[in-house]
Amino acid sequence: MVLGLTGGIGAGKSTVSATLAACGAYIVDADLISRELVEPGSPTLTEIVAAFPGEELLLADGSLDRSALAGLVFNNLSNRAVLDSIMLPQIISLLLQRAKQSSRPVVILDVALLIETGIHEKVDAVCVLTADKQLRLDRLEGRGLSRTDAQSRMEAQLSDEERLRYAHWNLLNNGSAADTKACAQELYRQLNGMLSGH
């Protein structure tokens, strides 16, 4: 059983993902894959730097300057399209490859852009995390983002309503971390139940 897990920024994906992992699910995290792909000296990092000539995208140690890259692509659709054309095919390929390699009965693909990239069509079911906008903003500010940055990042993503069209499960994450964990544990129980026919 491969479940696609998605939700807007600040909805609580990392907490749900960690809880599902603790329950025994195998997690394949798109963010971790994207970081692996741009490690210093990697072909992907070389390709990104070459795609934006004249931009200072490397730090002194040869690693990617993430904030410089974010500034370059965040409000520029053509730059974002260039970056996506380099990164997304590789991320999708590795996500699906790692999902197939797992011998565990429940595999979770943790992907913010699950719907936008079409990965939702390659999984058995989709779980969408939602949370009230104000609460998400508060969480993001708690992580050090300014309110303006947090709002613009939220607005750049699909709305909850759009995501929910594809959802087999919707976890509403407006409560405490303990509530979130309990919901994730129940989700895992249901997934296991489906596998055993209960």
Secondary structure, DSSP 8 states (H G I E B T S, - for coil): -EEEEEE-TTS-HHHHHHHHHHHT-EEEEHHHHHHHHTSTT-HHHHHHHHHSTT---B-TTS-B-HHHHHHHHTT-HHHHHHHHHHHHHHHHHHHHHHHHH--SS-EEEE-TTTTTTTGGGGSSEEEEEE--HHHHHHHHHHTT--HHHHHHHHHTS--HHHHHTT-SEEEE--S-HHHHHHHHHHHHHHHHHHHHT-
